[in-house]
Amino acid sequence: MPERHYDVAVVGGGTAGSVAALQAAREGARTLLVERSSSLGGTLTAAAVSAPGVFHAWGRHIIAGIGWGLVERCVRETG
């Protein structure tokens, strides 16, 4: 097997790990994401956590970035 080199290695494909790996790759880093289970998302998917975070508070949108983008995409695709 050929030797591979990575700039960033993320261990754990839960919510934080997946977002960290995605952002590193978007910034151009050669990124490796290692997850021991068969799916990404950690407790968000494995334990069916339906409210991963609060994106609005005090009547305004306070959290954006990759997490918000994933929420928007899920809503678009699943309603």
Distance bins in CASP14 RR format, pairs under 12 A and 6 or more apart:
PFRMAT RR
TARGET T0000
AUTHOR 0000-0000-0000
RMODE 2
METHOD distances of the structure
MODEL  1
4 30 0 0 0 0 1 0 0 0 0 0 0
4 31 0 0 0 0 0 1 0 0 0 0 0
4 32 1 0 0 1 0 0 0 0 0 0 0
5 29 0 0 0 0 0 1 0 0 0 0 0
5 30 1 0 0 1 0 0 0 0 0 0 0
5 31 0 0 0 0 0 1 0 0 0 0 0
5 32 0 0 0 0 1 0 0 0 0 0 0
6 21 0 0 0 0 0 1 0 0 0 0 0
6 24 0 0 0 0 1 0 0 0 0 0 0
6 25 0 0 0 0 0 1 0 0 0 0 0
6 28 0 0 0 0 0 1 0 0 0 0 0
6 29 1 0 0 1 0 0 0 0 0 0 0
6 30 1 0 1 0 0 0 0 0 0 0 0
6 31 1 0 0 1 0 0 0 0 0 0 0
6 32 1 0 1 0 0 0 0 0 0 0 0
6 33 0 0 0 0 1 0 0 0 0 0 0
6 34 0 0 0 0 0 1 0 0 0 0 0
7 21 0 0 0 0 0 1 0 0 0 0 0
7 24 1 0 0 1 0 0 0 0 0 0 0
7 25 0 0 0 0 1 0 0 0 0 0 0
7 27 0 0 0 0 1 0 0 0 0 0 0
7 28 1 0 0 1 0 0 0 0 0 0 0
7 29 1 1 0 0 0 0 0 0 0 0 0
7 30 1 0 1 0 0 0 0 0 0 0 0
7 31 1 0 0 1 0 0 0 0 0 0 0
7 32 0 0 0 0 1 0 0 0 0 0 0
8 17 0 0 0 0 0 1 0 0 0 0 0
8 20 0 0 0 0 1 0 0 0 0 0 0
8 21 1 0 0 1 0 0 0 0 0 0 0
8 22 0 0 0 0 0 1 0 0 0 0 0
8 23 0 0 0 0 1 0 0 0 0 0 0
8 24 1 0 1 0 0 0 0 0 0 0 0
8 25 0 0 0 0 1 0 0 0 0 0 0
8 26 0 0 0 0 0 1 0 0 0 0 0
8 27 0 0 0 0 1 0 0 0 0 0 0
8 28 0 0 0 0 1 0 0 0 0 0 0
8 29 1 0 1 0 0 0 0 0 0 0 0
8 30 1 0 0 1 0 0 0 0 0 0 0
8 31 1 0 1 0 0 0 0 0 0 0 0
8 32 1 0 0 1 0 0 0 0 0 0 0
8 33 0 0 0 0 1 0 0 0 0 0 0
8 34 0 0 0 0 0 1 0 0 0 0 0
9 17 0 0 0 0 0 1 0 0 0 0 0
9 20 0 0 0 0 0 1 0 0 0 0 0
9 21 0 0 0 0 1 0 0 0 0 0 0
9 24 0 0 0 0 1 0 0 0 0 0 0
9 29 0 0 0 0 0 1 0 0 0 0 0
9 30 0 0 0 0 1 0 0 0 0 0 0
9 31 1 0 0 1 0 0 0 0 0 0 0
9 32 1 0 1 0 0 0 0 0 0 0 0
9 33 0 0 0 0 1 0 0 0 0 0 0
9 34 1 0 0 1 0 0 0 0 0 0 0
9 35 0 0 0 0 0 1 0 0 0 0 0
10 16 0 0 0 0 1 0 0 0 0 0 0
10 17 1 0 1 0 0 0 0 0 0 0 0
10 18 0 0 0 0 1 0 0 0 0 0 0
10 19 0 0 0 0 1 0 0 0 0 0 0
10 20 1 0 1 0 0 0 0 0 0 0 0
10 21 1 0 1 0 0 0 0 0 0 0 0
10 22 0 0 0 0 1 0 0 0 0 0 0
10 23 0 0 0 0 1 0 0 0 0 0 0
10 24 1 0 0 1 0 0 0 0 0 0 0
10 25 0 0 0 0 1 0 0 0 0 0 0
10 29 0 0 0 0 0 1 0 0 0 0 0
10 30 0 0 0 0 0 1 0 0 0 0 0
10 31 1 0 0 1 0 0 0 0 0 0 0
10 32 1 0 0 1 0 0 0 0 0 0 0
10 33 1 0 1 0 0 0 0 0 0 0 0
10 34 1 0 0 1 0 0 0 0 0 0 0
10 35 0 0 0 0 1 0 0 0 0 0 0
10 40 0 0 0 0 0 1 0 0 0 0 0
11 17 0 0 0 0 1 0 0 0 0 0 0
11 18 0 0 0 0 0 1 0 0 0 0 0
11 20 0 0 0 0 0 1 0 0 0 0 0
11 21 0 0 0 0 1 0 0 0 0 0 0
11 31 0 0 0 0 0 1 0 0 0 0 0
11 32 0 0 0 0 1 0 0 0 0 0 0
11 33 0 0 0 0 1 0 0 0 0 0 0
11 34 1 0 1 0 0 0 0 0 0 0 0
11 35 0 0 0 0 1 0 0 0 0 0 0
11 36 0 0 0 0 1 0 0 0 0 0 0
12 18 0 0 0 0 1 0 0 0 0 0 0
12 19 0 0 0 0 0 1 0 0 0 0 0
12 20 0 0 0 0 1 0 0 0 0 0 0
12 21 0 0 0 0 1 0 0 0 0 0 0
12 32 0 0 0 0 0 1 0 0 0 0 0
12 33 1 0 0 1 0 0 0 0 0 0 0
12 34 1 0 0 1 0 0 0 0 0 0 0
12 35 1 0 1 0 0 0 0 0 0 0 0
12 36 1 0 0 1 0 0 0 0 0 0 0
12 37 0 0 0 0 1 0 0 0 0 0 0
12 39 0 0 0 0 0 1 0 0 0 0 0
12 40 0 0 0 0 1 0 0 0 0 0 0
12 41 0 0 0 0 1 0 0 0 0 0 0
12 42 0 0 0 0 1 0 0 0 0 0 0
12 43 0 0 0 0 0 1 0 0 0 0 0
13 19 0 0 0 0 1 0 0 0 0 0 0
13 20 0 0 0 0 1 0 0 0 0 0 0
13 21 1 0 0 1 0 0 0 0 0 0 0
13 22 0 0 0 0 0 1 0 0 0 0 0
13 31 0 0 0 0 0 1 0 0 0 0 0
13 32 0 0 0 0 0 1 0 0 0 0 0
13 33 1 0 0 1 0 0 0 0 0 0 0
13 34 1 0 0 1 0 0 0 0 0 0 0
13 35 1 0 1 0 0 0 0 0 0 0 0
13 36 0 0 0 0 1 0 0 0 0 0 0
13 37 0 0 0 0 1 0 0 0 0 0 0
13 38 0 0 0 0 0 1 0 0 0 0 0
13 39 0 0 0 0 1 0 0 0 0 0 0
13 40 1 0 1 0 0 0 0 0 0 0 0
13 41 1 0 0 1 0 0 0 0 0 0 0
13 42 1 0 0 1 0 0 0 0 0 0 0
13 43 0 0 0 0 0 1 0 0 0 0 0
13 44 0 0 0 0 0 1 0 0 0 0 0
13 45 0 0 0 0 1 0 0 0 0 0 0
13 46 0 0 0 0 0 1 0 0 0 0 0
14 20 0 0 0 0 1 0 0 0 0 0 0
14 21 0 0 0 0 1 0 0 0 0 0 0
14 22 0 0 0 0 0 1 0 0 0 0 0
14 33 0 0 0 0 1 0 0 0 0 0 0
14 34 0 0 0 0 0 1 0 0 0 0 0
14 35 1 0 0 1 0 0 0 0 0 0 0
14 36 0 0 0 0 0 1 0 0 0 0 0
14 37 0 0 0 0 1 0 0 0 0 0 0
14 39 0 0 0 0 1 0 0 0 0 0 0
14 40 1 0 0 1 0 0 0 0 0 0 0
14 41 1 0 1 0 0 0 0 0 0 0 0
14 42 1 1 0 0 0 0 0 0 0 0 0
14 43 1 0 0 1 0 0 0 0 0 0 0
14 44 1 0 0 1 0 0 0 0 0 0 0
14 45 0 0 0 0 1 0 0 0 0 0 0
14 46 0 0 0 0 1 0 0 0 0 0 0
14 47 0 0 0 0 0 1 0 0 0 0 0
14 49 0 0 0 0 0 1 0 0 0 0 0
14 52 0 0 0 0 0 1 0 0 0 0 0
15 21 0 0 0 0 0 1 0 0 0 0 0
15 22 0 0 0 0 0 1 0 0 0 0 0
15 35 0 0 0 0 0 1 0 0 0 0 0
15 40 0 0 0 0 1 0 0 0 0 0 0
15 41 1 0 1 0 0 0 0 0 0 0 0
15 42 1 0 0 1 0 0 0 0 0 0 0
15 43 1 0 0 1 0 0 0 0 0 0 0
15 44 1 0 1 0 0 0 0 0 0 0 0
15 45 0 0 0 0 1 0 0 0 0 0 0
15 46 0 0 0 0 0 1 0 0 0 0 0
15 47 0 0 0 0 0 1 0 0 0 0 0
15 49 0 0 0 0 1 0 0 0 0 0 0
15 52 1 0 0 1 0 0 0 0 0 0 0
15 53 0 0 0 0 1 0 0 0 0 0 0
15 66 0 0 0 0 1 0 0 0 0 0 0
15 67 0 0 0 0 1 0 0 0 0 0 0
15 70 0 0 0 0 1 0 0 0 0 0 0
15 71 0 0 0 0 0 1 0 0 0 0 0
16 22 0 0 0 0 0 1 0 0 0 0 0
16 23 0 0 0 0 0 1 0 0 0 0 0
16 33 0 0 0 0 0 1 0 0 0 0 0
16 40 0 0 0 0 0 1 0 0 0 0 0
16 41 0 0 0 0 1 0 0 0 0 0 0
16 42 0 0 0 0 1 0 0 0 0 0 0
16 43 0 0 0 0 0 1 0 0 0 0 0
16 44 0 0 0 0 0 1 0 0 0 0 0
16 52 0 0 0 0 0 1 0 0 0 0 0
16 66 0 0 0 0 0 1 0 0 0 0 0
16 67 0 0 0 0 0 1 0 0 0 0 0
17 23 0 0 0 0 1 0 0 0 0 0 0
17 24 0 0 0 0 1 0 0 0 0 0 0
17 25 0 0 0 0 0 1 0 0 0 0 0
17 31 0 0 0 0 0 1 0 0 0 0 0
17 32 0 0 0 0 0 1 0 0 0 0 0
17 33 1 0 0 1 0 0 0 0 0 0 0
17 34 0 0 0 0 1 0 0 0 0 0 0
17 35 0 0 0 0 1 0 0 0 0 0 0
17 40 0 0 0 0 1 0 0 0 0 0 0
17 41 0 0 0 0 1 0 0 0 0 0 0
17 42 0 0 0 0 1 0 0 0 0 0 0
17 44 0 0 0 0 0 1 0 0 0 0 0
17 66 0 0 0 0 0 1 0 0 0 0 0
17 67 0 0 0 0 0 1 0 0 0 0 0
18 24 0 0 0 0 0 1 0 0 0 0 0
18 25 0 0 0 0 0 1 0 0 0 0 0
18 31 0 0 0 0 0 1 0 0 0 0 0
18 33 1 0 0 1 0 0 0 0 0 0 0
18 34 0 0 0 0 0 1 0 0 0 0 0
18 35 0 0 0 0 1 0 0 0 0 0 0
18 39 0 0 0 0 0 1 0 0 0 0 0
18 40 1 0 1 0 0 0 0 0 0 0 0
18 41 1 0 1 0 0 0 0 0 0 0 0
18 42 0 0 0 0 1 0 0 0 0 0 0
18 44 0 0 0 0 1 0 0 0 0 0 0
18 45 0 0 0 0 0 1 0 0 0 0 0
18 52 0 0 0 0 0 1 0 0 0 0 0
18 66 0 0 0 0 1 0 0 0 0 0 0
18 67 0 0 0 0 1 0 0 0 0 0 0
18 70 0 0 0 0 1 0 0 0 0 0 0
19 25 0 0 0 0 0 1 0 0 0 0 0
19 26 0 0 0 0 0 1 0 0 0 0 0
19 31 0 0 0 0 0 1 0 0 0 0 0
19 33 0 0 0 0 0 1 0 0 0 0 0
19 40 0 0 0 0 0 1 0 0 0 0 0
19 41 0 0 0 0 1 0 0 0 0 0 0
19 42 0 0 0 0 0 1 0 0 0 0 0
19 44 0 0 0 0 0 1 0 0 0 0 0
19 52 0 0 0 0 0 1 0 0 0 0 0
19 63 0 0 0 0 0 1 0 0 0 0 0
19 65 0 0 0 0 1 0 0 0 0 0 0
19 66 1 0 1 0 0 0 0 0 0 0 0
19 67 1 0 0 1 0 0 0 0 0 0 0
19 68 0 0 0 0 0 1 0 0 0 0 0
19 69 0 0 0 0 0 1 0 0 0 0 0
19 70 0 0 0 0 1 0 0 0 0 0 0
19 71 0 0 0 0 0 1 0 0 0 0 0
20 26 0 0 0 0 0 1 0 0 0 0 0
20 27 0 0 0 0 0 1 0 0 0 0 0
20 29 0 0 0 0 0 1 0 0 0 0 0
20 31 0 0 0 0 1 0 0 0 0 0 0
20 32 0 0 0 0 0 1 0 0 0 0 0
20 33 0 0 0 0 1 0 0 0 0 0 0
20 40 0 0 0 0 0 1 0 0 0 0 0
20 66 0 0 0 0 1 0 0 0 0 0 0
20 67 0 0 0 0 0 1 0 0 0 0 0
21 27 0 0 0 0 0 1 0 0 0 0 0
21 28 0 0 0 0 0 1 0 0 0 0 0
21 29 0 0 0 0 1 0 0 0 0 0 0
21 30 0 0 0 0 0 1 0 0 0 0 0
21 31 1 0 1 0 0 0 0 0 0 0 0
21 32 1 0 0 1 0 0 0 0 0 0 0
21 33 1 0 1 0 0 0 0 0 0 0 0
21 34 0 0 0 0 1 0 0 0 0 0 0
21 35 0 0 0 0 1 0 0 0 0 0 0
21 40 0 0 0 0 1 0 0 0 0 0 0
21 41 0 0 0 0 0 1 0 0 0 0 0
21 66 0 0 0 0 0 1 0 0 0 0 0
22 28 0 0 0 0 0 1 0 0 0 0 0
22 29 0 0 0 0 0 1 0 0 0 0 0
22 31 0 0 0 0 1 0 0 0 0 0 0
22 33 0 0 0 0 1 0 0 0 0 0 0
22 40 0 0 0 0 0 1 0 0 0 0 0
22 41 0 0 0 0 0 1 0 0 0 0 0
22 65 0 0 0 0 0 1 0 0 0 0 0
22 66 1 0 1 0 0 0 0 0 0 0 0
22 67 0 0 0 0 1 0 0 0 0 0 0
22 69 0 0 0 0 0 1 0 0 0 0 0
22 70 0 0 0 0 1 0 0 0 0 0 0
23 29 0 0 0 0 1 0 0 0 0 0 0
23 31 0 0 0 0 1 0 0 0 0 0 0
23 33 0 0 0 0 0 1 0 0 0 0 0
23 65 0 0 0 0 1 0 0 0 0 0 0
23 66 1 0 0 1 0 0 0 0 0 0 0
23 67 0 0 0 0 0 1 0 0 0 0 0
24 30 0 0 0 0 1 0 0 0 0 0 0
24 31 1 0 1 0 0 0 0 0 0 0 0
24 32 0 0 0 0 1 0 0 0 0 0 0
24 33 0 0 0 0 1 0 0 0 0 0 0
24 66 0 0 0 0 0 1 0 0 0 0 0
25 31 1 0 1 0 0 0 0 0 0 0 0
25 32 0 0 0 0 1 0 0 0 0 0 0
25 33 0 0 0 0 1 0 0 0 0 0 0
25 66 0 0 0 0 0 1 0 0 0 0 0
26 65 0 0 0 0 0 1 0 0 0 0 0
26 66 0 0 0 0 1 0 0 0 0 0 0
27 66 0 0 0 0 0 1 0 0 0 0 0
33 40 0 0 0 0 1 0 0 0 0 0 0
33 41 0 0 0 0 0 1 0 0 0 0 0
34 40 0 0 0 0 0 1 0 0 0 0 0
35 41 0 0 0 0 1 0 0 0 0 0 0
35 42 0 0 0 0 1 0 0 0 0 0 0
35 45 0 0 0 0 0 1 0 0 0 0 0
35 46 0 0 0 0 0 1 0 0 0 0 0
36 42 0 0 0 0 0 1 0 0 0 0 0
36 46 0 0 0 0 0 1 0 0 0 0 0
37 43 0 0 0 0 0 1 0 0 0 0 0
37 45 0 0 0 0 1 0 0 0 0 0 0
37 46 1 0 0 1 0 0 0 0 0 0 0
37 47 0 0 0 0 0 1 0 0 0 0 0
38 45 0 0 0 0 0 1 0 0 0 0 0
38 46 0 0 0 0 1 0 0 0 0 0 0
39 45 1 0 1 0 0 0 0 0 0 0 0
39 46 1 0 0 1 0 0 0 0 0 0 0
39 47 0 0 0 0 0 1 0 0 0 0 0
40 46 0 0 0 0 1 0 0 0 0 0 0
40 70 0 0 0 0 0 1 0 0 0 0 0
41 47 0 0 0 0 1 0 0 0 0 0 0
41 48 0 0 0 0 0 1 0 0 0 0 0
41 49 0 0 0 0 1 0 0 0 0 0 0
41 52 0 0 0 0 1 0 0 0 0 0 0
41 67 0 0 0 0 0 1 0 0 0 0 0
41 70 0 0 0 0 0 1 0 0 0 0 0
42 48 0 0 0 0 0 1 0 0 0 0 0
42 49 0 0 0 0 1 0 0 0 0 0 0
42 52 0 0 0 0 0 1 0 0 0 0 0
43 49 1 0 1 0 0 0 0 0 0 0 0
43 50 0 0 0 0 0 1 0 0 0 0 0
43 51 0 0 0 0 0 1 0 0 0 0 0
43 52 0 0 0 0 1 0 0 0 0 0 0
44 50 0 0 0 0 1 0 0 0 0 0 0
44 51 0 0 0 0 1 0 0 0 0 0 0
44 52 1 0 1 0 0 0 0 0 0 0 0
44 53 0 0 0 0 1 0 0 0 0 0 0
44 67 0 0 0 0 0 1 0 0 0 0 0
44 70 0 0 0 0 1 0 0 0 0 0 0
44 71 0 0 0 0 0 1 0 0 0 0 0
44 74 0 0 0 0 0 1 0 0 0 0 0
45 52 0 0 0 0 0 1 0 0 0 0 0
45 74 0 0 0 0 0 1 0 0 0 0 0
50 71 0 0 0 0 0 1 0 0 0 0 0
50 74 0 0 0 0 0 1 0 0 0 0 0
51 71 0 0 0 0 0 1 0 0 0 0 0
52 63 0 0 0 0 0 1 0 0 0 0 0
52 67 0 0 0 0 1 0 0 0 0 0 0
52 68 0 0 0 0 0 1 0 0 0 0 0
52 70 0 0 0 0 1 0 0 0 0 0 0
52 71 0 0 0 0 1 0 0 0 0 0 0
52 74 0 0 0 0 0 1 0 0 0 0 0
53 62 0 0 0 0 0 1 0 0 0 0 0
53 63 1 0 0 1 0 0 0 0 0 0 0
53 67 0 0 0 0 1 0 0 0 0 0 0
53 68 0 0 0 0 0 1 0 0 0 0 0
53 70 0 0 0 0 0 1 0 0 0 0 0
53 71 0 0 0 0 1 0 0 0 0 0 0
54 60 0 0 0 0 0 1 0 0 0 0 0
54 61 0 0 0 0 0 1 0 0 0 0 0
54 62 1 0 0 1 0 0 0 0 0 0 0
54 63 1 0 0 1 0 0 0 0 0 0 0
54 67 0 0 0 0 0 1 0 0 0 0 0
54 68 0 0 0 0 0 1 0 0 0 0 0
54 71 0 0 0 0 0 1 0 0 0 0 0
55 61 1 0 0 1 0 0 0 0 0 0 0
55 62 1 0 0 1 0 0 0 0 0 0 0
55 63 1 0 1 0 0 0 0 0 0 0 0
55 64 1 0 0 1 0 0 0 0 0 0 0
55 65 0 0 0 0 1 0 0 0 0 0 0
55 67 0 0 0 0 1 0 0 0 0 0 0
55 68 1 0 1 0 0 0 0 0 0 0 0
55 69 0 0 0 0 1 0 0 0 0 0 0
55 70 0 0 0 0 0 1 0 0 0 0 0
55 71 1 0 0 1 0 0 0 0 0 0 0
55 72 0 0 0 0 1 0 0 0 0 0 0
55 75 0 0 0 0 0 1 0 0 0 0 0
56 62 1 0 0 1 0 0 0 0 0 0 0
56 63 0 0 0 0 1 0 0 0 0 0 0
56 64 0 0 0 0 0 1 0 0 0 0 0
56 68 0 0 0 0 0 1 0 0 0 0 0
56 71 0 0 0 0 0 1 0 0 0 0 0
57 63 0 0 0 0 1 0 0 0 0 0 0
61 68 1 0 0 1 0 0 0 0 0 0 0
61 69 0 0 0 0 0 1 0 0 0 0 0
61 71 0 0 0 0 0 1 0 0 0 0 0
61 72 0 0 0 0 0 1 0 0 0 0 0
62 68 0 0 0 0 1 0 0 0 0 0 0
63 69 0 0 0 0 0 1 0 0 0 0 0
63 70 0 0 0 0 0 1 0 0 0 0 0
63 71 0 0 0 0 1 0 0 0 0 0 0
64 70 0 0 0 0 0 1 0 0 0 0 0
64 71 0 0 0 0 0 1 0 0 0 0 0
64 72 0 0 0 0 1 0 0 0 0 0 0
65 71 0 0 0 0 1 0 0 0 0 0 0
65 72 0 0 0 0 1 0 0 0 0 0 0
66 72 0 0 0 0 0 1 0 0 0 0 0
66 73 0 0 0 0 0 1 0 0 0 0 0
67 73 0 0 0 0 1 0 0 0 0 0 0
67 74 0 0 0 0 0 1 0 0 0 0 0
68 74 0 0 0 0 0 1 0 0 0 0 0
68 75 0 0 0 0 0 1 0 0 0 0 0
69 75 0 0 0 0 1 0 0 0 0 0 0
69 76 0 0 0 0 1 0 0 0 0 0 0
69 77 0 0 0 0 0 1 0 0 0 0 0
70 76 0 0 0 0 0 1 0 0 0 0 0
70 77 0 0 0 0 0 1 0 0 0 0 0
70 78 0 0 0 0 0 1 0 0 0 0 0
71 77 0 0 0 0 0 1 0 0 0 0 0
71 78 0 0 0 0 0 1 0 0 0 0 0
71 79 0 0 0 0 0 1 0 0 0 0 0
72 78 0 0 0 0 0 1 0 0 0 0 0
72 79 0 0 0 0 0 1 0 0 0 0 0
73 79 0 0 0 0 0 1 0 0 0 0 0
END
